[in-house]
Protein backbone atom coordinates (compact mmCIF):
# COMPACT_ATOMS: atom_id res chain seq x y z
CA UNK A 1 0.00 0.00 0.00
CA UNK A 2 1.50 3.31 -1.11
CA UNK A 3 0.69 6.53 0.74
CA UNK A 4 -0.80 9.70 -0.73
CA UNK A 5 -0.78 13.07 1.04
CA UNK A 6 -3.52 15.44 -0.11
CA UNK A 7 -2.38 18.93 0.90
CA UNK A 8 -5.02 21.66 0.93
CA UNK A 9 -4.30 25.30 1.88
CA UNK A 10 -7.31 26.94 3.52
CA UNK A 11 -8.11 30.50 4.51
CA UNK A 12 -11.62 30.92 5.96
CA UNK A 13 -12.99 27.91 4.10
CA UNK A 14 -15.04 26.30 6.87
CA UNK A 15 -18.19 26.36 4.72
CA UNK A 16 -16.50 24.65 1.75
CA UNK A 17 -14.46 22.01 3.56
CA UNK A 18 -17.28 19.45 4.01
CA UNK A 19 -17.85 19.39 0.23
CA UNK A 20 -14.13 19.29 -0.54
CA UNK A 21 -13.38 16.52 1.96
CA UNK A 22 -16.33 14.45 0.73
CA UNK A 23 -14.98 14.67 -2.83
CA UNK A 24 -11.69 12.93 -1.94
CA UNK A 25 -12.30 9.27 -2.93
CA UNK A 26 -10.54 7.58 -0.02
CA UNK A 27 -12.21 4.22 -0.66
CA UNK A 28 -11.45 4.32 -4.38
CA UNK A 29 -7.86 5.24 -3.65
CA UNK A 30 -7.59 2.35 -1.20
CA UNK A 31 -8.93 -0.03 -3.84
CA UNK A 32 -6.21 1.30 -6.18
CA UNK A 33 -3.49 0.60 -3.58
CA UNK A 34 -3.19 4.01 -1.90
CA UNK A 35 -3.68 4.95 1.73
CA UNK A 36 -4.58 8.63 2.10
CA UNK A 37 -3.80 11.36 4.58
CA UNK A 38 -5.42 14.78 4.18
CA UNK A 39 -3.34 17.72 5.41
CA UNK A 40 -5.29 20.98 5.69
CA UNK A 41 -3.08 24.02 6.19
CA UNK A 42 -4.98 26.63 8.19
CA UNK A 43 -3.50 29.89 6.93
CA UNK A 44 -4.49 32.11 9.89
CA UNK A 45 -8.22 31.72 9.33
CA UNK A 46 -10.63 33.78 11.41
CA UNK A 47 -13.48 31.28 11.11
CA UNK A 48 -13.75 27.61 12.19
CA UNK A 49 -11.64 26.22 9.33
CA UNK A 50 -9.26 24.28 11.59
CA UNK A 51 -12.01 22.81 13.78
CA UNK A 52 -14.09 21.77 10.79
CA UNK A 53 -11.09 20.16 9.11
CA UNK A 54 -10.24 18.15 12.23
CA UNK A 55 -13.85 17.05 12.65
CA UNK A 56 -13.80 15.78 9.08
CA UNK A 57 -10.68 13.68 9.70
CA UNK A 58 -7.95 15.92 8.32
CA UNK A 59 -4.62 16.59 9.99
CA UNK A 60 -4.39 20.34 10.51
CA UNK A 61 -1.15 22.27 10.13
CA UNK A 62 -1.22 25.84 11.43
CA UNK A 63 0.57 28.41 9.28
CA UNK A 64 0.19 31.86 10.89
CA UNK A 65 2.01 33.61 8.03
CA UNK A 66 -0.61 34.46 5.43
CA UNK A 67 0.13 33.57 1.82
CA UNK A 68 -0.57 30.76 -0.64
CA UNK A 69 3.10 29.87 -0.88
CA UNK A 70 3.59 30.02 2.87
CA UNK A 71 0.72 27.58 3.30
CA UNK A 72 2.20 25.11 0.82
CA UNK A 73 5.70 25.32 2.27
CA UNK A 74 4.24 24.32 5.65
CA UNK A 75 1.99 21.63 4.18
CA UNK A 76 4.71 19.96 2.14
CA UNK A 77 7.04 19.84 5.11
CA UNK A 78 4.30 18.09 7.11
CA UNK A 79 3.29 15.62 4.41
CA UNK A 80 4.42 12.02 4.88
CA UNK A 81 3.14 10.34 1.72
CA UNK A 82 5.33 9.10 -1.12
CA UNK A 83 3.18 11.21 -3.45
CA UNK A 84 1.63 14.62 -2.78
CA UNK A 85 -1.54 15.89 -4.43
CA UNK A 86 -2.82 19.43 -4.07
CA UNK A 87 -5.91 21.53 -4.67
CA UNK A 88 -7.70 24.51 -3.21
CA UNK A 89 -10.34 24.36 -0.48
CA UNK A 90 -12.88 26.28 -2.58
CA UNK A 91 -14.57 23.38 -4.44
CA UNK A 92 -12.98 24.25 -7.80
CA UNK A 93 -10.64 21.28 -8.24
CA UNK A 94 -11.73 17.67 -9.00
CA UNK A 95 -10.27 15.65 -6.14
CA UNK A 96 -12.52 12.81 -7.33
CA UNK A 97 -10.15 12.51 -10.33
CA UNK A 98 -7.21 11.50 -8.11
CA UNK A 99 -7.34 7.73 -8.83
CA UNK A 100 -7.05 8.39 -12.57
CA UNK A 101 -4.36 11.04 -12.10
CA UNK A 102 -2.31 8.70 -9.91
CA UNK A 103 -2.70 5.90 -12.44
CA UNK A 104 -1.28 8.20 -15.12
CA UNK A 105 1.57 9.29 -12.82
CA UNK A 106 2.59 5.69 -12.18
CA UNK A 107 1.95 4.23 -15.65
CA UNK A 108 3.89 7.00 -17.42
CA UNK A 109 6.60 7.21 -14.73
CA UNK A 110 6.00 10.93 -14.16
CA UNK A 111 7.72 12.84 -11.37
CA UNK A 112 5.66 16.04 -11.46
CA UNK A 113 2.16 16.26 -12.91
CA UNK A 114 0.34 19.54 -13.33
CA UNK A 115 -3.11 20.27 -14.72
CA UNK A 116 -4.73 22.46 -17.35
CA UNK A 117 -7.97 24.29 -16.50
CA UNK A 118 -7.90 26.67 -19.48
CA UNK A 119 -10.18 24.72 -21.78
CA UNK A 120 -13.42 25.72 -23.48
CA UNK A 121 -15.53 23.42 -21.29
CA UNK A 122 -14.34 25.20 -18.14
CA UNK A 123 -15.04 28.78 -19.19
CA UNK A 124 -18.24 29.19 -17.14
CA UNK A 125 -16.32 28.42 -13.92
CA UNK A 126 -13.82 31.27 -14.29
CA UNK A 127 -14.36 35.03 -14.51
CA UNK A 128 -13.42 36.42 -17.91
CA UNK A 129 -10.84 38.78 -16.40
CA UNK A 130 -9.21 35.92 -14.52
CA UNK A 131 -9.18 33.74 -17.64
CA UNK A 132 -7.51 36.50 -19.68
CA UNK A 133 -4.87 37.02 -16.97
CA UNK A 134 -4.25 33.26 -16.73
CA UNK A 135 -3.75 32.95 -20.48
CA UNK A 136 -1.41 35.97 -20.54
CA UNK A 137 0.74 34.77 -17.64
CA UNK A 138 0.85 31.25 -19.08
CA UNK A 139 1.95 32.52 -22.48
CA UNK A 140 4.73 34.57 -20.91
CA UNK A 141 5.78 31.61 -18.76
CA UNK A 142 6.00 29.39 -21.84
CA UNK A 143 8.10 32.00 -23.63
CA UNK A 144 10.51 32.45 -20.71
CA UNK A 145 10.87 28.81 -19.65
CA UNK A 146 10.11 26.99 -22.92
CA UNK A 147 8.25 24.23 -21.11
CA UNK A 148 5.09 24.11 -23.22
CA UNK A 149 2.71 24.22 -20.22
CA UNK A 150 -0.69 25.66 -21.14
CA UNK A 151 -1.79 26.64 -17.61
CA UNK A 152 0.96 28.09 -15.46
CA UNK A 153 -1.45 29.09 -12.69
CA UNK A 154 -3.30 25.84 -12.02
CA UNK A 155 -3.31 24.84 -8.36
CA UNK A 156 -3.72 21.08 -8.76
CA UNK A 157 -0.50 19.06 -8.91
CA UNK A 158 0.45 15.46 -8.21
CA UNK A 159 4.13 14.79 -7.62
CA UNK A 160 6.61 12.48 -5.94
CA UNK A 161 7.51 13.91 -2.54
CA UNK A 162 11.21 13.12 -2.86
CA UNK A 163 11.67 15.83 -5.50
CA UNK A 164 10.32 18.62 -3.26
CA UNK A 165 13.54 19.20 -1.31
CA UNK A 166 15.44 19.53 -4.58
CA UNK A 167 13.16 22.23 -6.05
CA UNK A 168 14.11 25.88 -5.67
CA UNK A 169 10.71 27.38 -4.83
CA UNK A 170 10.85 30.65 -2.88
CA UNK A 171 7.48 32.36 -3.41
CA UNK A 172 5.31 32.98 -0.36
CA UNK A 173 2.25 34.13 -2.30
CA UNK A 174 0.26 33.17 -5.39
CA UNK A 175 3.38 33.02 -7.58
CA UNK A 176 4.20 29.73 -5.84
CA UNK A 177 1.96 27.97 -8.36
CA UNK A 178 3.93 29.01 -11.44
CA UNK A 179 7.28 28.74 -9.65
CA UNK A 180 6.89 25.10 -8.63
CA UNK A 181 6.04 24.12 -12.22
CA UNK A 182 8.90 26.12 -13.72
CA UNK A 183 11.31 24.80 -11.09
CA UNK A 184 10.35 21.20 -11.85
CA UNK A 185 10.76 21.59 -15.59
CA UNK A 186 13.94 23.64 -15.29
CA UNK A 187 15.48 20.99 -13.06
CA UNK A 188 14.82 18.33 -15.69
CA UNK A 189 12.22 16.23 -13.91
CA UNK A 190 9.73 14.23 -15.93
CA UNK A 191 6.77 16.61 -16.11
CA UNK A 192 3.34 16.03 -17.60
CA UNK A 193 0.34 18.36 -17.96
CA UNK A 194 -3.15 16.84 -18.20
CA UNK A 195 -6.57 18.49 -18.64
CA UNK A 196 -9.02 18.62 -15.75
CA UNK A 197 -12.53 19.82 -15.09
CA UNK A 198 -12.61 23.15 -13.25
CA UNK A 199 -15.67 23.96 -11.14
CA UNK A 200 -17.47 27.02 -9.85
CA UNK A 201 -15.98 28.40 -6.67
CA UNK A 202 -17.89 28.13 -3.43
CA UNK A 203 -18.03 31.24 -1.25
CA UNK A 204 -15.96 34.40 -1.37
CA UNK A 205 -13.25 34.93 -3.99
CA UNK A 206 -9.97 35.79 -2.23
CA UNK A 207 -7.78 36.42 -5.26
CA UNK A 208 -6.54 40.02 -5.51
CA UNK A 209 -6.32 40.05 -9.28
CA UNK A 210 -4.18 43.12 -9.99
CA UNK A 211 -1.60 42.93 -7.16
CA UNK A 212 -1.35 39.13 -7.44
CA UNK A 213 -0.97 39.38 -11.22
CA UNK A 214 1.77 41.99 -10.96
CA UNK A 215 3.59 39.92 -8.31
CA UNK A 216 3.43 36.87 -10.58
CA UNK A 217 4.76 38.92 -13.48
CA UNK A 218 7.76 40.11 -11.45
CA UNK A 219 8.42 36.61 -10.16
CA UNK A 220 8.55 35.15 -13.69
CA UNK A 221 11.39 37.44 -14.72
CA UNK A 222 13.23 37.06 -11.40
CA UNK A 223 13.03 33.27 -11.66
CA UNK A 224 14.07 33.21 -15.32
CA UNK A 225 17.34 34.98 -14.61
CA UNK A 226 18.07 33.19 -11.33
CA UNK A 227 20.96 30.75 -11.34
CA UNK A 228 19.30 27.38 -11.99
CA UNK A 229 19.53 24.53 -9.49
CA UNK A 230 20.51 21.18 -11.02
CA UNK A 231 19.42 18.49 -8.55
CA UNK A 232 20.00 14.80 -9.01
CA UNK A 233 17.08 13.15 -10.79
CA UNK A 234 15.18 10.58 -8.74
CA UNK A 235 15.26 7.88 -11.38
CA UNK A 236 15.72 7.32 -15.08
CA UNK A 237 16.72 9.98 -17.60
CA UNK A 238 15.29 13.46 -17.07
CA UNK A 239 12.96 14.67 -19.80
CA UNK A 240 11.57 18.03 -20.82
CA UNK A 241 7.98 18.91 -19.99
CA UNK A 242 5.51 17.18 -22.28
CA UNK A 243 1.93 17.80 -23.23
CA UNK A 244 -0.57 14.99 -22.99
CA UNK A 245 -4.12 14.49 -24.09
CA UNK A 246 -4.43 12.92 -20.66
CA UNK A 247 -7.44 11.00 -19.42
CA UNK A 248 -10.69 11.75 -21.19
CA UNK A 249 -12.51 14.71 -19.69
CA UNK A 250 -15.61 12.66 -18.93
CA UNK A 251 -13.52 10.78 -16.36
CA UNK A 252 -13.36 14.01 -14.36
CA UNK A 253 -17.12 14.43 -13.90
CA UNK A 254 -18.25 14.74 -10.27
CA UNK A 255 -19.03 11.48 -8.53
GIKARA-V133623 format. One line per field, one symbol per residue. ss: DSSP state (2 for helix, 1 for strand, 0 for the rest). psi: psi as a letter, one per 30 degrees, with the letter a starting at -180 (. if undefined). burial: I if it has 24 or more other C-alpha atoms within 12 Angstrom, else O. A space follows every 50 residues. Layout:
ss->???
psi->???
burial->???
//
This chain:
ss->01111111110002222222220002222220011111111100000022 22222000111100000222222222220000111100000010222222 22222220000111110002222220022222222222222222200000 00000011112222220000000002222222222200001111100100 00000000222222222222222200000000000000000110000022 22000
psi->jlkkkjkjkkjhgeffeeeeeffjieeeeefggklkkkjkjjihlgagee eeeefgglkkkkjfjkkeeeeeeeeeefkflfkkklllgggfkifffeee eeeeeeeghkejklljfilefgeffkkeeeeeeeeeeeeeeeeefhfgke jffkgjlklkfffeffkijfkfbffeeeeeeeeeeefgljkkklklkklk kkakkfkjeeeeeeeeeeeeeeeegkkkkilkkfkakkllkklkfalkff fgkk.
burial->OOIIIIIIIIIIIIIIIIIIIOIIIIOOIOOOOIIIIIIIIIIIIOOOII IIIOOIOIIIIIIOOIIIIIIIIIIIOIIIIIIIIIIIIIIIIIIIIIII IIOIIIOOIIIIIIIIIIIOOIOOOIOOOIIOIIIOIIIIIIOIIOIIII IIIIIIIIIIIIIIOOIIIIIIIIIIIIIIIIIIIIIIIIIIIIIIIIIO IOOOOOOOOOOIIOOIIOIIOOIIOOOOOOOOIOOOOIOIIIOIOIIOIO OIOIO
//
